[in-house]
Amino acid sequence: MSEALRDQFGRSIEYLRISVTDRCNFRCVYCMPAAGLEWLPKAEILSYEEIAETVRQLAPLGLRRLRITGGEPTIRPNVERLVALLRAVPDIEDIALSTNGARLEALAPTLRAAGLDRVNISADSLRPDRIAAIARRDLGFDPVRAALAAERAGLAPVKLNMVVMRGVNDDEVADFARLTVDHPWHVRFIELMPVGEMRELTFDHVVPSDEILARLGAVGALSPVAGPARGNGPAAYYAFPGASGSVGVITPMTHTYCGSCNRVRLTADGRLRTCLFGDHEVDLRTPLRAGQPLEAHFRRALAEKPREHALLQLRVGGLRALSQVGG
């Protein structure tokens, strides 16, 4: 394996998360301040062609998997055009999209036709009033309808991501888990990460993954299983007997997985961020717009990638909100 694919601690890096916008049509309580943020000027945001050129230059170094994120990526116009540009890059094996799902029913067929492989849908409740309260927007979003639309379009595997918050939505854990019995979906329960300006949510709202799994025992016996055929994340997966799908837990708070980190992030304004909760970034936009090769900058970024995040020490690398980097 090429040396360029490993960081200073020997971790193989083949996965790039691409934020295409810092804006979102939700204001989820754990992700963005209610008033929003000061949005990036349009001139500072990478064009679709610039994103594709970045991927074209990094793919020969071993980049294989991409995830399009935001903010909310589906509110950027014609995002399917970016999917098509990325699909045309040799060596890229997998293109996924993280979305709040509000526009997925309308866009799923178009995104699939452009070359998107699969989706992750953020879904923190199954109750309309609670969805609106958590999102601080009432757009009529129904996560089950969104997941069915993705499945019909051939975007598979479908994953539903629930951020579990004590006293807010943790009483729905079992309801989400039951979806996996009849549907080939993968419901992942994510431990809350209290960061930035989301001060109304604290460590008291964190529900540890061990507690989540214990609660699921009321639904049925869980057995460890292999993850979905396609997946880049750190979830540990389990399934009920005879279930069509699986449940997973993602544990940034109680069981960190930095030792196996395989990813870096490209921000909407063209900075390569090597750790979600670190403060290390390398500017790719300036050399890109100057027509300079990006390989040396990418190599430098990997050489400086930190060993682990500092979230438990409440150091979050200047992040005001998770929406700034797409998680």
ABEGO torsion letter per residue (X at the ends): XBAAABBAAGBBBABBBBBABABBABBBAAABBAAEBBBBBAAABBBAAAAAAAAAAAAAAGBABBBBBOEBAAABBGAAAAAAAAAABBGBABBBBBBAGAAAAAAAAAAAAAGBABBBBBBABABAAAAAAAAGBBAGBBAAAAAAAAAAAGBOBBBBBBBBBBGAAAAAAAAAAAAAAABABBBBBBBBBBBEABAABBAAABBBAAAAAAAAAAAEBBBBBBBBABEABABBBBBBBGBABBBBBBBAAABBAAAABABBBBBAAGBBBABAABABBBBAAAAAAAGBBAAAAAAAAAAABBABBAAAAGBAGGBABAAAAGX
